Amino acid sequence: MFRQLSIALAVLLAAGCAAAGDEDGGDKGSSGTGPITFATGRDTTAYLQPLLDRWNQAHPAEKVTLLELPEAADEQRAQMVANLQARSTRYDVLGLDVVWTAEFAENGWIIPLERGLFPLDRFLPPVVDTAVYKGKLWAVPYTSNAGLLYYRSDLIKKPPRTWAELREQALQVTKKHNIEGYAGQFLAYEGLTVNFSEAVQSAGGQILSPDGTEVILDQSKARTALDFFVQGLREGWIPKESLTYKEEESRLAFQNGHLAFARNWPHAYGPAMSKLGGKFAVTRLPGPDGPGASTLGGVNLAVSAYSKHQQTAQEFIRYFTSLENERRVLTDGSFPPVWTELYDDPQLIKRFPYLPVLKQSILAAKPRPVSANYNQLSLVIASSVAKAITPPFSESPDDAAASMKTELEEIIRTQ
């Protein structure tokens, strides 16, 4: 009798612990099936519900619920990190910015995935690399991104291939037409880190070593990149207003006819078409001596280490990144897909004329610094660049590059 009471008490205690785990933090490594929650940024969700409905109709016992996080990437990350640090089971599938892979993997917040479960060989190779950390696959590419140069084709006969050509054309068009020259995302936030990284890469440099353990930023390459921005701001073909621009501000300035050139992601193409019609086109970003190297963007899908239903989460990711759904990502959401063959589809190219240029840009693009401390690195880069490019230009490009490298090395030493 005593033994039976002991067993019953142990079962009750175990059930109580399991219930507490569901509320305060799950048992890491669960591989079960059941309902799941998909947490991703609100800026990528407008077209998703039909895709979720198809899954839910086919999987009534494993329904997915969409949880919309803030539009700003920094706020998305903050909410995810708070959830995962609390070991909460609320999130199952995470829509991660491609630069977060290393941080989330290093902290044990997401689980490694089996490569053979996903058709990675049919994805764009650089995109797959953003989901790999220390030789393991930690997420599955869902959307990609690369910066493009938007230009007014009614005002510019031949798009610039070099920074010198961009400068010359921007100066000419500002004199001849009531329009500003060139802008990117120059506010001191992640967008400025991206724009600077692209300039450094286009000049033949890199910020970190491929494994993220060493700062290899060459000061001359950094100075070349900073000089490009400073020269434009001093000469006026980069308007001072652009120092307040994020993606949305630069998109609106271009599509409303205030800019001849703008660096932006592919999502700006549709709105520009609705406003400007056939008066604009896109090309690869220019560089010092020819086409430059964009920075890779996009979203990868990962499974929370604290999810109670990891098997369902992985099956949902397989469904969500299938060829059929990736086509809808483009046609319904206007986001760049990750399947290579979609960029060569004649019907899609007719509808989205930028696809061939975008494919070239993605294949030539570089990832941002790979580090578990990426957020700190980005803050240092953006802050250092802002000091150099903001009037009255109190810090020289050389000084800004030197202090940036010193601060980055300190972060790498302490990680």
N, C-alpha and C positions, 0 to 999 in steps of 0.2 A: 504493500500500500504506500509506504513512504517513498519507494523508488518511483511509483507512478505519479505521486504528487510532485516529486522533484523534476520529472520529465515535463509534466504539464507546466510547472513554474518556469522552466527553462524556455519552453515554447512561447509562453506569454511574454517573457523578457525579450526574447529575440524579436517577437512581433513589435513590441514597443520600440526597440532600437531601430527596426526597419522603418517604422512610422516616423520616428525622429529624423532618420536619415533623409526621408523624402522631403521633410520640411526644412532642415538645416544644412543638409549636404549629403549627397548620395554616396553609395558604395562604389568607389572608383573601379572601373573595369567591367561594369555590367554589360551584358551582350544580349539583353532581352528584346522582345518585340512589344509593340503597343503604341498608343498615341504619342506624337512628338510635337515639339515646338520649333519653328524655324525663325531664328532671330537675325534680322538684317536691316540695313539702313533704309529709311523711308524714301530716299532718293532713287531707289532701284525697284520699287514695289508696285508701281501703277498698273502694270500689265500682268501681274503674277496670278491673280485669283483664278482665272480659267485653268491654268496649269495645276494649281493646287486642287481645284475641284475635280479634275480628271483623276488625280491620285486618290482623293478621298472616296470617290465613287467606286474605284477598284479595290480599295483597302478600307472597308468600313470599320475594322477593328484596329487600324493603325493610322487614324486620321492625323493630318498635319494642321497645325494652327500657326498662322503667320503672326509674328510679333514684330511690329515696326519700331525700330530704334531711330534716334534723331538723324537728320540729313547729314550733319557735319561729321566727318570721319573721326575727329578727336573725341566727340561726344559719344559716338558709337563704341569706340574702344573703351572709354571710361566705364560705360555701363556693363560691357561684357567682362571687363577685368574685375569690377566689383562683384559681379555675379559668380565668376569662377573662383575668385579668392575666397568667397564664402562657401565654396564647394556645393553650390546650389544645383538642384536637378531641373531648374526651370527651363534652361535652354538645352536643346538636343543637337540641332544643326545650326552652325554659326556661319554667317556670311562675312568672311574676313577680307579686309583690304590685303592685297598681295604682300605688303611690306610687314604684316604682322605674323607671318608664318613662324619665323625664328623665335620671336618672343613667346608666342603661345605654346610652341613645342618645347622650348627650353624650360618653361615653367610647369610643364606637365598638365596643361589645361585642355589639350586636345590629344586624341589618340592617333598612333600611326595607322595607315591604311595599307591594304594589300594591293600592290600595283596591278596584279592580274585581273582585278575586279573591274578595271576601268580601261577604256580604249585609248590610252595615253599616246600610243603611236600614231593616232589620227588627229592629235591636237597639235597646235603650233608649238614647236620645241621650246622657245624662250618662255612661253606661258607655263609649260609644265615645270620648268626650273623654279618658278616662283613658289611652287607647292612642295618643294623638296628642301629638307634641312638635314645636314649631317648624314646624307646618303639615304634618308628615309622619306617616304611620301606621307605628308601630314595633312593634306587637303586635296581637293580635286578642283581644277580650274573650271570656272563657271562663265565668267565674262573676262574679256581682255580689254586693253586700252593702250593707246600710244598717242603722244602729242602730234598734232598736225598744224601746218601753217595755212590759215584761211586768208584768202586775198581777194580783192575786188577785181575780177577778171574784166570788167568793163572799163577799168582805169589802168590796168597793168597788162601789157601784151604778153610778156613772158615772165613767169614767176621766178623769184630769185633763188639761186642755188647756194650762194655764199652770203656771209654777213655783210660784206662790202656791197654786194648787189642790193641786198635788202636796204641798207643805209641809203644808197644812191636813189633807189626808187621811192623810198619813203620821203626823202627830202624833196624830190621832184613833185610828188603827188600832193604834198602839203602846200607847196607854193602854187600849184596850178588849180587845185580844187579846195573847197572849204571843208577839209577833212584832216584828221590827225593821222600819224604814221603807223606805228607798231606798238602793240601792248601784249603782255602775257599776264601772269598772275604774280604780282610783285608786292603784295601785302606780306608782312612778316608772319607767315604761317607755312603749313606743309606745301602749299602751292609754290612758294618761293624756293623751297628746298628742291622741288621738282625742276623748276626753271633753271636754277643754278646747276643742278646735276646734269641736265641736258646740255648746257653750255660747256661744262667741263668735259663731258663725254665727247661732244662734237669736236673739242680741241684735242682729243686723243688721250685724255686723262681719266682717272678713276679716283674715287674718294677712299674706299676701303679695298683691301685685298678680297678675292672671291670668297674666302672662308670667314671674312669679317673680323679677323684677329689682328689686323695691322692697318694703320692709316698710311695710305700710299699717295696721298694728295700731293702732286707736284706743284710747288708754289708758282711756277711760271704758267702752268695750265690754269690754275685758279685765277691768277692775275689776268690772263687772256679772257677768261669767262667774265670776270667782273668788269674789265675794261669795255666789253661789248655793251653792257647795260649802262655803265657810267657815261660812255660816249654818247649813247642815244639820248639820255636824259639831259646832258649838258647841251647838246646841239638841238634838242627839241623835237626830234623825230620819234622819240618815245615820250609821250605826254606825262607830265608830273602826276596827273590824276590816276595814272596806272599804278602808282605806289599804294593805292587803296583797293586795287582790284583783286578779287578772287575769281573763280571760274564764272560765276553768274554775271558779275559786273563786266568782265571782258566780253562775254557772249553778247550781252545786251548792247554794249558799245559798238561791236562789229555789226550785228544784225540791224541796228537802228541807223546805220550809215555814218557813224562817227569815226571809224577806223578804216584804213586801207589794208592793214595786215593785223592778224591776231593769232597768237598761239593758243590753241584749246584742244580739248578732247573731242572725239567723234560725236558725242551727244549734242554738240552745238550745231551739227549739220542740218538737222530737220528744221529747227526754229529759224535758222538763217535762210533756208530755202523758202519757207513760208513768207518771210519778209522781203528778201532780196531776189528771189526767183533765180534766173540764170545770170545774175550779175556777180557771182562769186564762184570760186573753185577752191580746192585744197591741194596741197603738195606736201612733200616731206619738209621737215624743219631744215633750215640752212645751217651751215657750219662755217668755220674759217676758210676752208679750201674746197668745199663742196657740200653735198647733203650731210646733215648732222645726224646725231644719234638721239632718238627720243628716249624717254623714261617709260618703263612698263608700268601700266596701271591695271586695274581690274579687281575682280572679286573671286575668291576661292571658297569652297564649301568644306567645312571641317566638322568633326563630331566631338562634342564636349566629353571630356574624360569623366564627367559626373552624371552623364545621361543614364537613365535607367533602361533605355530602349535603343541601345547602340546598333543592334542588328537592323532594326527598322530605319534608323537614321542613315545607315550606309546604303540600304536599298533605295531609300528616297533620293539620295545623292546620285545613285546610278540612273534612276529615272529622270531626275531633273537635269542632268547633263547629257542626256541622250541626244542623238542627231536631230530627231524630230523637235524636241524642245529647244535645242540650241538655235534651230531655224526661227522659232517663235521669239526667242530672245532678241534676234535681229529685227524680224518683221513687225512684231508687236511692241517690243520695248525699245528698239533702236540702239541696243547695246551691242558692241562687237562680240561675236561668238568666239569659241576656242577651237572649233573643228576647222581644220585647214581647208577641206573641200568646199566649205560654204563660201570662201573668198574667191573661188574660181567658178561659181555657178552663174551662167550668163543671165538668167532671169533675175537673180539677186543683184548682180552688177548693174543691170538696167534700172533697177529701182533704187539702188544705193551706189551711185557712181564712184564714191570714194573708196570702195572696197579694195581695188588693186593697190592704191597708194597706201592704204592702211595696212595691208598685208606686208608690203615692203617695210613700212615703218616699224611694225611689230617684230619682224624678223631681224631688223637691224638695231632694235632697241636694247637698252641695258637695264638691269634691275637697279633699284635704289640700294644703298648700303645694306647688306645682310647682317643683321645683328639683333640679339635679344634685347638690346637697349636702343632700338631704332628711334623711339620717341624722343629720347634725350639727344641723340645725334641730330635729329631733324631740327629740334629747337635751337641747338648751337649753330647749325648751318644757316638757318633762316635769320637768326639774330645777327650773325656776322655779316651776311650779305646785305642786310638792311642798313647796317652802319656804313657800308661802303657806297651804296647807291642812293642814299637819301640826302638831298640837299640840306645843308651846304657842303656835303661830302667831307665831313670832318675827319674821316678815317680813310687813308689811301687804300687802294686795292691790295698793295703789298702787305700793309699792316693787317688788314682784315683777313687776308689769306693766312698769314703767319699765326695770328691769334686763334683763328678757326682750327688750324691743324693742331695747335697746342691743346686746346680744349677737347678736341676729338680724341687725341691720344690719351688724355686723362680718363675719359669715359671708357675707352677700350682697356686700359690698364686695370680698372677697378671692376670690370664685369666678370 
